[in-house]
Amino acid sequence: MSLEEYHCWCSEVMKEFAERLRGVVSKMLVMLSLGLGLEEGKLEKELGGMEDLLLQMKINYYPKCPQPDLALGVEAHTDVSSLSFILHNMVPGLQVYKDSKWVTAKCVPDSMIVHIGDTLEILSNGTYKSILHRGLVNKEKVRISWAVFCEPPKEKIVLKPLPELVTDKTPPKFPPRTFAQHLQYKLFKKTQEDFVSPK
Ligand SMILES: [Fe+2]
């Protein structure tokens, strides 16, 4: 196979993967909407729908490390996305923070790992938690992961707790923001009070 043919094959595979994954995203958003007691299409619509919800792929390469205890592949963080899908090469390393401790995600063949990200935490007013996670390096094997992030448009939508989920007993936990503002907030570690309400 020539390099050109290889590129062509890669883009065909990626296209099909993206199309199939987009279907999975919609199905998951239906389940998550129903879980909040909302109409099934609510979260998909609030995130931009078929037109504006963006899938972004990032490939992570974690080289072997002789002293994994002294190094971190990716420091602890939550994802800014609504949902994140992770495929990996069956080398353990992803950890999630649960019950005050780090737990290593199991490597289950033919499966994908799915995270809830900040955007869904905001829309659900904190009912769905954006999971804190980190990536470790492995002593003997290279670890590779393919992460796909489902993100709302940067400026078009104002993210805030859905009115249906805000009551006297459950006041809004997050000030309104665009996705672009949220990215700035994460990048510069601003506090919630630093948000200026979008017009
Ligand atoms: Fe992440």
Residues whose N, C-alpha, C, O or C-beta is under 5 A from the ligand:
A	BS01	LIG	D79
